[in-house]
Amino acid sequence: MTNRPLIAILDYGIGNLHSAQKGFEHAGADARLTADPTIIDRAHGVVLPGVGSFAPTMKALSDTGLAQVVHDVVEAGRPFMGICIGMQVLFASSEEAPGCAGLGVFDRPVRWLPDSMKRPQMQWNVLDRRVDHPMFAGLPDETWMYFVHSLAAVDAEDVIATCEYGETVVAALARDNVWAAQFHPEKSGANGLALLANFVDVCCGGHV
């Protein structure tokens, strides 16, 4: 790729954020781990990754001012992607942290995986795609991704892929300029890197 789009990986100080940065670099982006408003403002796309818990992540986003940044990017229609806990905090609330408000981009809760299953789900799982979305462009019909999570979003019309783990579990969703993945593309081998490359393509001016 001749022109590498600038992608801001939001640095709120929690979780393994460098792996997401490296994943996007491999996928063809100039990926910067940053909380600098100047860099974020001129980025072609913005990503909120991470591994951790709902309440500490929300506190860190609030303390760094990045919670408002997420709202600004989403409302401006700029390409945005949430990964793992970065997906979950886009929701209104989580059973993991009663009383802690999420970002509310999606106005519904995140709930525990079923009691009948081992938590967290820490394994490869196959995606059941519901729609032909640009997130999955070029991926094989049987696409495996790597999951590490104990909670999952409530299903709705914006869900574009699920997986099975004791019940049907939300794996990915998309609405307008917002993509979100419960799995870790950066840890999912060639399929994951291809998915990240699809987001990079959107940041280059491709279709959301």
C-alpha positions, 0 to 999 in steps of 0.5 A: 500500500503506497499511502498508509492511512493514519489510524489512531489506536486510543491509548487509555492505559489499560490492557494490551493495546500494542498488539492491536497497533501491531495488527493494524501496522501489518494490515497496512496502516500507519497505526499510532497508539495515542491520546493526543487530540491532534493526532486523533483529529487528523487520523483517517480512522480511530480504534478502541481496543483492549482487554479488561473490565467494564468499570475500570475501562470506563473510568480510564476513558473518562479520566483521559478525556477519550470517552468524549473523543469516541462520541465525537468521532462516532457522531462525525461519521469517521471510521471507528472500530471497537475491539473486545472491551472496546466493543463492550463499553460502546453499550449502555451498561454491563452486568459486570458493573451495575451502576456504571454507565457505558458510552451508550453508542448502542442503547442496550446492555452487555450480559454474562455468558450463560452459567452453563458454560466456562467463563471466559470463552477463551478459544477459537470459534467460527463466525456465523455471518448474518449479512454480507458486510465490508468487515468480512470482505474476502474472508472464507465462508468458514471464518475462525476468530479468537475470543477471550470474554465473559460477557457479550452484547444483547442481540439486535438488528445491528448484529452482523455475526454471531458464534455459538457458546452455549447459546447464540453469542454476538460476535460482531456488529456494525452501524453506519461508520461504527464497526465492533468485534467481540473477538480479537482480530489482531490475535486471529491469524490471517483471517484477523489481519484480513479483517483489519485490512478491510477497516484500513481500506475503509479508512482509505475511502472505501465503503463503510 
